[in-house]
Amino acid sequence: MTEQWEKANQIVEEIAPQPGDIVVHKQKPSAFFGTPLMSMLTEIHADSLLVCGTTTSGCVRASVIDAFSFNMKVSVVEECVFDRGQASHKINLFDMAMKYADVIPLKEAVDYIRALPDNLYAPAL
């Protein structure tokens, strides 16, 4: 990897991976394009995704459309996505909600995660 690519993809300390977290490095807007993400999700029999990230009109939207195209149930956590401009952010949230995903509040996502069983399987690295 080039130094520029590494710097552009550096994860800030506030959201740095914790032990046991899986990081999928991507080079294009969608988290699915050119990555093993779908294979990893298939391996664990995942059928739903909670999507967070930047930017709403770019990487978030591209990943949501690809997940939808793979027949995943997709939810975008509204407080966990942003864009450079408020207009493109709101328009893309609206459009994704109308076509590809549920746009849900953070509390709903947290409640969902807390209700999941403790023994979910994660693939070995």
Backbone bond lengths (Angstrom), bond angles and torsions (degrees), N, CA, C in turn:
res aa  C-N    CA-C-N  psi(-1)  N-CA   C-N-CA  omega(-1)  CA-C   N-CA-C  phi
1 M - - - 1.445 - - 1.524 109.40 -
2 T 1.302 114.44 143.96 1.451 117.49 178.02 1.516 110.00 -79.04
3 E 1.337 114.97 158.57 1.469 119.40 179.62 1.529 110.91 -61.34
4 Q 1.334 116.80 -39.23 1.465 120.78 179.72 1.527 110.73 -62.91
5 W 1.339 118.04 -43.94 1.466 121.56 179.58 1.517 110.03 -63.42
6 E 1.335 117.02 -43.44 1.457 120.48 179.60 1.518 110.95 -61.07
7 K 1.330 118.23 -44.08 1.456 121.69 -179.38 1.527 110.71 -65.55
8 A 1.325 117.55 -42.12 1.463 121.59 -178.93 1.524 112.16 -65.61
9 N 1.315 117.33 -24.20 1.457 121.32 -177.71 1.523 112.92 -108.33
10 Q 1.309 117.32 13.87 1.457 121.22 179.28 1.526 109.82 -66.92
11 I 1.322 116.29 135.11 1.457 121.72 179.38 1.528 108.02 -91.70
12 V 1.317 116.31 126.63 1.462 120.23 -178.42 1.527 110.39 -67.97
13 E 1.320 115.33 151.37 1.460 122.27 -174.43 1.529 113.37 -56.05
14 E 1.335 116.87 -36.26 1.472 120.44 -176.71 1.527 113.32 -60.70
15 I 1.313 116.38 -27.08 1.477 119.41 -179.95 1.528 111.39 -124.37
16 A 1.317 116.26 24.35 1.466 120.70 -177.61 1.530 110.85 -59.98
17 P 1.330 116.61 147.09 1.466 120.30 178.58 1.528 111.32 -58.75
18 Q 1.308 113.89 143.74 1.462 122.22 176.51 1.528 108.36 -97.81
19 P 1.325 117.92 163.41 1.469 119.19 176.51 1.533 110.48 -53.65
20 G 1.311 115.82 131.47 1.457 121.15 -179.55 1.523 113.84 93.06
21 D 1.338 117.96 -13.64 1.463 120.60 176.82 1.526 110.01 -71.88
22 I 1.308 115.82 148.39 1.455 121.99 177.89 1.520 107.98 -107.63
23 V 1.320 117.01 130.20 1.459 122.49 179.17 1.525 108.18 -111.51
24 V 1.319 115.99 126.72 1.460 121.88 177.05 1.529 107.04 -108.46
25 H 1.320 116.52 113.00 1.458 121.04 179.37 1.523 109.46 -81.35
26 K 1.321 116.03 135.15 1.457 120.54 -179.16 1.521 109.77 -129.43
27 Q 1.332 115.59 155.16 1.459 120.67 178.64 1.520 112.34 -119.47
28 K 1.294 117.35 -3.97 1.467 122.72 -179.50 1.529 108.16 -126.17
29 P 1.339 118.33 170.12 1.462 119.55 -175.55 1.523 115.51 -57.39
30 S 1.316 118.33 -42.43 1.457 119.98 -178.46 1.524 111.66 -80.14
31 A 1.319 115.76 137.71 1.467 120.82 175.70 1.527 111.31 -68.47
32 F 1.318 117.20 -12.30 1.460 121.43 -178.67 1.524 112.99 -92.72
33 F 1.324 117.49 -31.89 1.461 121.28 -172.79 1.529 111.30 -69.32
34 G 1.316 116.23 118.90 1.461 121.58 176.71 1.523 114.69 70.04
35 T 1.324 117.04 19.05 1.469 120.89 178.66 1.528 109.13 -125.28
36 P 1.322 117.43 165.95 1.469 120.37 177.38 1.534 113.46 -86.30
37 L 1.338 117.89 13.48 1.467 120.31 -172.82 1.520 113.15 -55.60
38 M 1.334 118.68 -49.35 1.468 119.31 -177.22 1.517 111.55 -64.05
39 S 1.319 118.07 -37.91 1.468 120.70 176.70 1.524 110.59 -62.79
40 M 1.321 116.61 -40.11 1.455 120.53 178.86 1.525 110.93 -65.42
41 L 1.322 117.00 -41.68 1.463 120.36 179.11 1.527 111.27 -67.38
42 T 1.327 116.18 -38.46 1.462 120.36 177.07 1.520 110.98 -63.29
43 E 1.328 116.61 -41.24 1.462 121.11 -179.66 1.525 112.72 -59.08
44 I 1.316 116.56 -34.54 1.470 119.32 -178.96 1.529 112.23 -98.19
45 H 1.327 116.52 9.27 1.466 123.18 177.68 1.523 112.51 60.88
46 A 1.330 116.38 34.32 1.463 120.73 177.58 1.520 109.62 -72.51
47 D 1.318 115.77 141.23 1.462 120.07 176.36 1.527 111.94 -128.09
48 S 1.330 116.47 0.09 1.461 121.58 -176.57 1.519 110.33 -139.88
49 L 1.341 115.71 150.33 1.458 120.96 177.69 1.515 110.71 -133.90
50 L 1.322 115.70 141.55 1.454 122.66 166.72 1.520 105.30 -103.80
51 V 1.319 117.53 121.15 1.455 121.52 -174.16 1.526 110.07 -107.66
52 C 1.330 114.73 131.04 1.462 123.64 175.26 1.520 106.74 -135.73
53 G 1.322 117.92 156.91 1.455 119.13 174.46 1.504 113.82 144.99
54 T 1.327 114.06 -167.09 1.458 121.72 -179.66 1.518 107.76 -132.47
55 T 1.218 121.39 154.09 1.438 130.70 -17.28 1.520 109.08 -93.81
56 T 1.336 115.76 149.04 1.458 120.52 -174.89 1.526 111.74 -54.74
57 S 1.326 116.86 -44.38 1.467 120.58 -175.89 1.524 113.38 -81.52
58 G 1.317 118.06 -7.87 1.463 121.45 -177.51 1.512 112.15 -117.69
59 C 1.312 116.15 -93.20 1.466 121.51 -173.71 1.521 112.80 -63.73
60 V 1.331 117.36 -41.91 1.469 119.74 179.62 1.521 109.33 -62.38
61 R 1.313 116.47 -51.02 1.463 120.52 -178.30 1.530 111.62 -60.62
62 A 1.331 117.49 -45.12 1.467 120.57 -179.99 1.531 111.09 -60.65
63 S 1.315 117.07 -42.78 1.463 120.92 -179.99 1.527 111.07 -67.90
64 V 1.324 117.10 -39.80 1.466 121.40 178.58 1.524 110.38 -62.88
65 I 1.320 117.51 -45.28 1.466 120.31 -179.20 1.528 110.40 -64.99
66 D 1.320 117.54 -41.80 1.469 119.06 177.71 1.527 111.19 -64.82
67 A 1.321 117.88 -43.19 1.474 120.36 178.20 1.526 110.32 -60.63
68 F 1.319 116.78 -45.21 1.460 121.79 176.61 1.529 110.23 -59.06
69 S 1.324 117.06 -41.46 1.462 121.81 179.99 1.526 112.13 -66.04
70 F 1.331 117.15 -25.01 1.465 122.80 175.26 1.533 111.59 -88.56
71 N 1.330 116.60 10.52 1.469 123.30 178.24 1.522 114.02 67.31
72 M 1.326 116.63 28.04 1.458 120.60 174.64 1.529 108.26 -83.89
73 K 1.341 116.29 150.16 1.459 120.83 169.30 1.520 105.64 -84.64
74 V 1.318 116.66 121.62 1.461 121.40 -170.71 1.529 110.55 -115.74
75 S 1.329 115.11 133.01 1.464 121.55 172.39 1.523 108.06 -125.93
76 V 1.318 116.18 132.25 1.460 122.48 176.16 1.526 106.72 -101.78
77 V 1.332 116.25 125.69 1.465 120.61 -179.46 1.526 107.14 -84.28
78 E 1.330 115.58 109.95 1.469 121.56 -168.96 1.527 113.80 -56.54
79 E 1.315 118.53 -43.24 1.463 120.96 -177.97 1.530 112.73 -77.95
80 C 1.317 117.70 -3.04 1.465 121.49 -175.03 1.527 112.52 -113.88
81 V 1.323 116.97 18.85 1.459 122.28 174.01 1.530 108.14 -133.65
82 F 1.318 116.35 151.95 1.464 119.34 175.72 1.513 109.81 -154.53
83 D 1.305 114.38 168.70 1.458 121.75 -179.57 1.515 108.12 -139.70
84 R 1.311 116.05 169.44 1.476 120.36 179.69 1.515 112.17 -65.50
85 G 1.322 116.44 -32.81 1.461 121.37 -179.07 1.515 110.84 -125.96
86 Q 1.323 116.23 142.10 1.468 121.41 -177.65 1.528 111.49 -64.12
87 A 1.328 117.64 -36.58 1.464 120.03 -178.31 1.526 110.98 -64.25
88 S 1.335 118.16 -49.99 1.474 119.81 -179.43 1.530 110.49 -65.34
89 H 1.318 117.23 -34.16 1.470 121.25 177.36 1.530 110.39 -60.98
90 K 1.326 116.52 -53.43 1.475 121.13 -176.75 1.531 111.29 -66.14
91 I 1.324 117.49 -42.16 1.463 120.78 -179.64 1.524 110.69 -62.72
92 N 1.322 117.36 -42.89 1.464 119.82 -179.32 1.518 111.92 -71.06
93 L 1.337 119.07 -36.69 1.462 120.39 173.78 1.524 110.41 -60.16
94 F 1.332 116.35 -45.98 1.459 120.94 178.56 1.521 110.90 -59.38
95 D 1.322 116.74 -48.21 1.457 120.97 -177.36 1.530 111.56 -64.15
96 M 1.327 116.83 -43.37 1.475 118.94 178.01 1.524 110.61 -63.01
97 A 1.333 116.96 -39.58 1.466 120.79 179.44 1.526 111.51 -64.38
98 M 1.314 117.17 -31.83 1.466 120.97 -179.06 1.528 112.52 -78.83
99 K 1.360 117.41 -22.83 1.462 119.72 -170.67 1.526 115.63 -124.43
100 Y 1.327 117.77 -40.98 1.459 119.47 -163.51 1.519 116.44 -124.31
101 A 1.313 118.68 -20.79 1.461 119.59 -169.67 1.524 111.02 -154.53
102 D 1.311 115.00 161.61 1.459 120.72 166.42 1.523 106.37 -88.18
103 V 1.309 117.41 134.96 1.461 121.55 173.02 1.524 105.36 -101.20
104 I 1.334 115.25 116.25 1.460 119.96 -171.43 1.531 111.16 -121.26
105 P 1.339 116.39 154.70 1.465 119.27 175.96 1.525 111.00 -74.68
106 L 1.317 115.43 155.83 1.460 121.95 179.93 1.529 111.74 -54.41
107 K 1.309 118.15 -42.38 1.473 120.92 -178.74 1.529 111.38 -57.94
108 E 1.321 116.56 -41.69 1.469 120.26 178.84 1.532 110.68 -63.30
109 A 1.323 117.32 -40.92 1.469 121.28 178.90 1.527 110.41 -65.38
110 V 1.316 117.03 -44.57 1.471 121.06 -179.99 1.523 110.33 -63.93
111 D 1.325 117.75 -44.35 1.473 120.81 177.78 1.522 110.91 -60.10
112 Y 1.327 117.30 -40.84 1.463 122.06 178.76 1.530 110.40 -62.16
113 I 1.324 116.35 -47.84 1.474 120.76 -178.85 1.523 110.59 -62.82
114 R 1.312 117.32 -43.19 1.481 121.06 -179.94 1.521 112.11 -63.72
115 A 1.327 117.66 -27.37 1.464 121.40 -179.36 1.527 113.10 -83.94
116 L 1.331 117.80 -7.97 1.463 120.83 -179.84 1.525 110.45 -70.27
117 P 1.328 117.20 149.42 1.472 119.22 176.76 1.527 111.76 -65.05
118 D 1.306 115.94 150.92 1.465 121.49 -178.63 1.518 113.54 -73.03
119 N 1.308 117.83 -16.18 1.468 120.55 -172.18 1.526 113.44 -102.83
120 L 1.330 117.13 30.78 1.462 118.96 177.52 1.516 110.58 -66.12
121 Y 1.301 116.72 146.82 1.452 123.45 -176.72 1.526 110.47 -89.01
122 A 1.313 116.23 136.18 1.465 121.61 171.02 1.517 107.64 -123.83
123 P 1.337 118.38 137.87 1.459 120.46 -176.98 1.532 111.61 -66.58
124 A 1.309 114.65 150.75 1.471 119.83 176.13 1.513 109.15 -70.75
125 L 1.306 116.32 149.57 1.471 120.50 178.79 1.499 111.04 -82.24
